[in-house]
């Protein structure tokens, strides 16, 4: 959607959200930090646009077309290695 994320760094979230690039991560349970991240994104449209653009690019890299192409290339390389 081209939007930055404000989230807590739990589970797999840090693998999807690059802190300071595609969103802002806070420590789990740190409500003040999460609130501050939300306020920052709300008050800085340039930051939202910049992070949102990077987030959209990363999301496309994880899209179905990209993943299928990457798996096809992997399978082709593995098949070639066996011959």
KAPE-V193667 format. One line per field, one symbol per residue. ss: DSSP state (H for helix, E for strand, - for the rest). burial: 1 if it has 16 or more other C-alpha atoms within 10 Angstrom, else 0. Layout:
ss = ???
burial = ???
This chain:
ss = ----EEEE----HHHH--E---EEEE----HHHHHHHHHHHHH-HHHHHHHHHHHHHHHHH--HHHHHHHHHHHHHHHHHHH-
burial = 01111111100000001110111111000000110011001000001111111110010000000000000000000000000
